[in-house]
Amino acid sequence: MIRRISILDRSRTREGHPAPQALRDTVELARAAEELGYHRFWVSEHHSVPGVAGSAPTVLAAAVAAATRRIRVGTGGVMLPNHQPLVVAEQFGVLEALFPGRIDMGLGRSVGFTNGIRRALGRELEEADRFEEQLIELLGWIDGTQSAHPEVHARPAEGLPIPPFVLATGEGAKVAARAGLPMVVGDLRARTKVGEVIETYRKEFRPSALSPEPYVVISGTVAVAATEEDARRILVPEAWSSAYSRTRGSFPPLRPAEEVDPSAMKPKERELYEDALTGHIVGTEERVAAELDRVFEATGADELLVTTSTYDRTALLDCFRRLARIA
């Protein structure tokens, strides 16, 4: 079994529930995750997405950390190309100063996914190509080694222990290996590809003061319930939302599973919907435990970051309770 299990919550909005409720739901889920013994609780960054309320991850991480006492809190992740490294260092410095020993700095290389968002952020697609350069600058602000601006210091971050993680999108895995940092890779549906990414990361890893050995966090959707049917129902709202977005260009709030009617979908949408339901780790506790063992044997991952979301919050909490019991 994978040694550590953590949660990434994307603050998914739900039909009939406004975006502020999604953020409050995230904080409540973090409290439950701590009680259940999860290792970390991370939040994400999305801009101008109708189905996601989490647009300011460091702000939301502060709310989560304030509502909990022991669980590690972080971002999965802050999209570094959208921000100035100095500002990111300052934000995480404030978090670490307020909640010492509990803050993780998960970093990604994505930029806004539409031209309108990128224009609003003042960024272009090419900014993603500067991710490694920005990462080095950010780490320099935190450890005090940056020399481009000798008269400037990232307070209160400078000198504080803030563990960085790199999300392995695009060239992210090789960047993590060269920097000697832990890597987050997903998803569980593409296990052959994930295995190749992990192999490359371990092969090219350069030990650093921040991580003397490779550390792999594998992410994906896991749904556990009393029956196979109940577990599959957990996946239905997200699968519907994914299929809807890919056929209509807008990522909507989650609908209740019982309102999703595959027979009413057009052929392409139904194909995408069915595809979105496949490849995840789904089932009863025994089946999920066996599948997680297979994932660990195949990848040697150090940690599992669960990204499950659904409309029914009671079912979601039960899922995480059962998963914690397995672990």
C-alpha distance (Angstrom), angle and dihedral (degrees) to the residues before:
residue distance angle dihedral
M1 . . .
I2 3.81 . .
R3 3.79 107.4 .
R4 3.80 99.1 -131.9
I5 3.80 132.9 32.1
S6 3.79 123.7 -165.0
I7 3.81 138.7 170.7
L8 3.80 133.3 -122.8
D9 3.81 111.5 -165.2
R10 3.81 117.8 -167.4
S11 3.82 95.7 -166.1
R12 3.80 91.8 -119.0
T13 3.78 114.0 -162.0
R14 3.81 120.6 -131.1
E15 3.77 132.2 -149.2
G16 3.80 109.2 -92.8
H17 3.80 92.8 18.3
P18 3.84 119.6 91.1
A19 3.78 122.6 -131.3
P20 3.84 93.8 -101.3
Q21 3.80 88.0 61.5
A22 3.80 90.1 55.2
L23 3.80 89.9 56.9
R24 3.80 91.7 48.3
D25 3.81 88.4 48.4
T26 3.80 88.8 55.0
V27 3.79 91.9 54.1
E28 3.80 91.7 47.5
L29 3.79 91.3 49.2
A30 3.81 89.7 51.8
R31 3.80 90.0 55.4
A32 3.80 90.0 51.2
A33 3.82 91.8 46.4
E34 3.79 90.1 54.6
E35 3.80 92.0 50.5
L36 3.81 89.8 49.3
G37 3.81 92.2 52.9
Y38 3.81 101.9 -110.4
H39 3.80 114.3 164.4
R40 3.83 101.1 -136.1
F41 3.77 139.6 7.6
W42 3.80 116.3 -155.4
V43 3.80 134.3 -176.6
S44 3.81 130.1 -155.5
E45 3.81 142.1 -132.3
H46 3.81 121.5 -122.2
H47 3.80 128.1 156.1
S48 3.81 127.0 -150.0
V49 3.81 94.3 -10.1
P50 3.83 112.0 144.2
G51 3.79 92.0 -152.1
V52 3.81 97.5 50.7
A53 3.81 127.1 62.3
G54 3.81 98.0 -175.0
S55 3.80 106.2 97.4
A56 3.82 100.0 138.6
P57 3.82 107.7 46.8
T58 3.80 99.1 178.4
V59 3.80 90.7 52.3
L60 3.80 91.3 48.6
A61 3.81 91.0 45.0
A62 3.81 88.3 56.4
A63 3.80 90.4 54.2
V64 3.81 91.1 48.2
A65 3.80 93.3 47.9
A66 3.80 91.2 48.4
A67 3.81 90.7 52.5
T68 3.82 94.3 49.7
R69 3.79 135.9 51.5
R70 3.81 112.4 -158.8
I71 3.81 113.6 12.7
R72 3.79 117.4 100.0
V73 3.80 112.6 -110.6
G74 3.77 128.8 -157.1
T75 3.77 151.2 125.9
G76 3.75 130.7 -75.5
G77 2.85 77.8 -149.6
V78 3.77 156.9 -22.0
M79 3.81 105.5 -157.7
L80 3.78 98.8 -128.7
P81 3.84 97.2 -162.1
N82 3.82 88.0 63.3
H83 3.82 93.0 59.4
Q84 3.77 145.4 45.5
P85 3.84 109.3 -101.8
L86 3.82 91.5 -132.5
V87 3.81 91.5 57.7
V88 3.81 91.9 47.1
A89 3.82 89.8 50.9
E90 3.79 91.0 50.2
Q91 3.80 92.8 49.2
F92 3.78 93.9 51.1
G93 3.78 90.0 43.2
V94 3.78 89.7 58.3
L95 3.81 90.5 48.0
E96 3.80 93.2 49.7
A97 3.81 91.6 45.5
L98 3.81 91.2 52.8
F99 3.82 96.6 40.4
P100 3.81 105.8 26.2
G101 3.78 118.1 -159.2
R102 3.81 95.0 8.8
I103 3.81 106.6 79.8
D104 3.83 127.0 100.7
M105 3.80 123.6 -170.4
G106 3.80 108.0 -147.1
L107 3.81 111.3 -175.6
G108 3.80 132.4 -166.7
R109 3.80 135.2 -172.5
S110 3.82 100.8 -139.2
V111 3.78 124.8 118.2
G112 3.80 129.3 -158.7
F113 3.80 109.6 -53.7
T114 3.82 97.2 -135.5
N115 3.79 132.3 50.6
G116 3.79 90.3 -119.0
I117 3.80 93.6 55.3
R118 3.78 92.4 46.0
R119 3.80 91.3 50.8
A120 3.80 90.6 49.1
L121 3.82 90.4 50.5
G122 3.80 91.8 45.0
R123 3.80 91.5 -121.8
E124 3.79 137.3 121.6
L125 3.80 131.7 -151.3
E126 3.80 89.6 -103.6
E127 3.81 89.9 66.5
A128 3.81 88.5 79.8
D129 3.80 88.7 64.7
R130 3.82 88.8 63.1
F131 3.80 93.5 56.6
E132 3.80 95.7 109.0
E133 3.79 91.5 48.4
Q134 3.80 91.1 48.8
L135 3.80 91.3 46.9
I136 3.80 91.9 54.3
E137 3.80 89.8 48.6
L138 3.81 91.7 49.4
L139 3.79 92.9 50.2
G140 3.79 88.6 48.7
W141 3.79 91.1 55.3
I142 3.80 89.9 52.9
D143 3.80 99.9 45.0
G144 3.82 93.8 37.0
T145 3.81 96.5 -118.1
Q146 3.81 99.3 113.6
S147 3.80 110.6 116.6
A148 3.81 103.8 177.6
H149 3.80 90.2 89.7
P150 3.82 105.7 26.1
E151 3.79 93.0 172.9
V152 3.83 93.1 55.6
H153 3.80 128.0 78.6
A154 3.80 129.5 -173.7
R155 3.78 100.4 -127.4
P156 2.97 129.7 -136.8
A157 3.83 91.5 5.7
E158 3.79 98.8 65.0
G159 3.78 109.6 107.1
L160 3.80 96.5 3.9
P161 3.84 120.2 127.2
I162 3.83 103.6 -114.7
P163 3.82 110.8 162.0
P164 3.83 112.0 -138.9
F165 3.81 124.7 -149.4
V166 3.81 126.2 -170.5
L167 3.80 122.0 -142.0
A168 3.80 107.1 -135.3
T169 3.79 100.5 -132.2
G170 3.79 116.0 140.4
E171 3.79 106.9 -26.8
G172 3.80 91.7 -7.2
A173 3.81 95.0 111.6
K174 3.79 93.6 55.8
V175 3.80 90.4 44.4
A176 3.81 89.7 52.9
A177 3.81 90.9 48.3
R178 3.80 93.8 49.9
A179 3.80 92.0 46.9
G180 3.79 92.7 45.9
L181 3.81 94.2 -123.2
P182 3.81 135.8 139.7
M183 3.81 114.1 -93.1
V184 3.80 132.3 -142.4
V185 3.81 113.9 -153.8
G186 3.81 133.6 176.2
D187 2.74 168.0 -119.3
L188 3.79 123.6 22.9
R189 3.80 91.3 -150.3
A190 3.82 92.6 69.5
R191 3.77 99.0 48.2
T192 3.79 97.7 156.1
K193 3.78 91.1 54.2
V194 3.80 91.9 42.8
G195 3.80 89.3 51.9
E196 3.80 90.6 53.0
V197 3.81 91.8 49.4
I198 3.80 91.3 50.3
E199 3.80 91.8 48.1
T200 3.81 91.3 51.8
Y201 3.80 91.5 46.9
R202 3.79 93.6 51.6
K203 3.80 92.7 44.2
E204 3.81 93.9 51.3
F205 3.81 97.9 35.8
R206 3.80 115.8 131.2
P207 3.83 113.3 -159.5
S208 3.79 114.6 -120.3
A209 3.77 139.3 179.5
L210 3.80 87.6 -101.7
S211 3.81 95.2 51.9
P212 3.80 119.7 7.4
E213 3.81 90.8 -174.3
P214 3.81 134.7 33.3
Y215 3.79 114.2 -87.1
V216 3.78 120.0 -165.5
V217 3.79 125.7 -162.6
I218 3.80 112.1 -173.4
S219 3.80 116.9 -159.8
G220 3.77 134.2 -160.1
T221 3.77 149.6 114.5
V222 3.79 120.2 -61.2
A223 3.82 122.3 179.3
V224 3.80 120.3 -172.3
A225 3.80 125.8 178.3
A226 3.79 142.4 147.2
T227 3.81 91.3 -89.0
E228 3.80 136.7 23.3
E229 3.79 89.8 -114.8
D230 3.80 93.4 53.0
A231 3.79 91.0 48.2
R232 3.80 92.2 51.0
R233 3.81 90.4 49.1
I234 3.82 88.7 61.2
L235 3.81 88.5 63.9
V236 3.81 97.0 49.0
P237 3.87 100.6 84.9
E238 3.80 93.9 50.1
A239 3.80 92.4 44.0
W240 3.80 90.4 51.5
S241 3.81 91.7 47.8
S242 3.80 91.4 49.7
A243 3.81 93.1 49.8
Y244 3.80 91.1 45.8
S245 3.81 92.7 51.7
R246 3.79 93.6 48.4
T247 3.81 92.9 52.0
R248 3.81 99.5 36.8
G249 3.81 104.3 28.3
S250 3.81 96.4 -122.3
F251 3.80 126.6 97.0
P252 3.83 104.7 -138.7
P253 3.81 134.2 -159.2
L254 3.79 115.4 -88.9
R255 3.80 119.8 -87.2
P256 3.82 125.6 -149.4
A257 3.80 111.1 -89.6
E258 3.80 92.2 -121.9
E259 3.82 90.7 60.0
V260 3.80 93.7 56.2
D261 3.81 110.4 98.2
P262 3.82 113.1 -175.8
S263 3.80 91.3 -172.1
A264 3.82 89.9 64.6
M265 3.82 92.6 54.7
K266 3.77 124.3 100.4
P267 3.83 113.6 -111.1
K268 3.81 96.1 -100.1
E269 3.78 93.4 46.3
R270 3.80 91.7 48.5
E271 3.79 90.8 49.2
L272 3.80 90.4 53.0
Y273 3.80 91.1 45.1
E274 3.79 93.3 52.9
D275 3.78 90.7 45.6
A276 3.81 90.4 52.2
L277 3.81 89.4 56.3
T278 3.80 95.0 55.0
G279 3.79 133.1 83.3
H280 3.80 99.0 27.1
I281 3.80 126.2 118.6
V282 3.80 102.1 -100.0
G283 3.78 136.9 159.5
T284 3.77 145.7 55.4
E285 3.79 121.9 -19.2
E286 3.80 92.6 -96.1
R287 3.77 94.1 50.1
V288 3.79 93.8 45.3
A289 3.81 92.0 47.3
A290 3.80 90.5 53.2
E291 3.80 92.2 47.5
L292 3.81 92.5 49.0
D293 3.80 88.9 52.3
R294 3.81 88.8 54.3
V295 3.81 91.1 49.5
F296 3.79 90.8 51.4
E297 3.79 92.5 48.2
A298 3.81 91.2 49.6
T299 3.81 98.3 44.1
G300 3.79 108.3 21.0
A301 3.80 86.7 -140.4
D302 3.79 117.0 179.4
E303 3.80 95.4 -149.2
L304 3.80 142.3 15.7
L305 3.81 118.7 -139.2
V306 3.81 108.7 -162.1
T307 3.81 115.7 -149.3
T308 3.82 100.6 -178.6
S309 3.80 119.1 146.6
T310 3.80 131.5 170.9
Y311 3.80 142.2 161.1
D312 3.81 96.6 -108.9
R313 3.80 106.5 73.5
T314 3.81 92.4 -172.2
A315 3.80 90.5 56.1
L316 3.81 90.6 45.8
L317 3.79 92.5 52.7
D318 3.79 90.8 47.3
C319 3.81 88.7 50.8
F320 3.80 92.0 53.8
R321 3.79 91.2 44.6
R322 3.81 91.1 54.3
L323 3.80 92.0 44.8
A324 3.81 90.7 52.0
R325 3.80 88.8 51.1
I326 3.80 89.8 53.9
A327 3.78 91.3 50.2
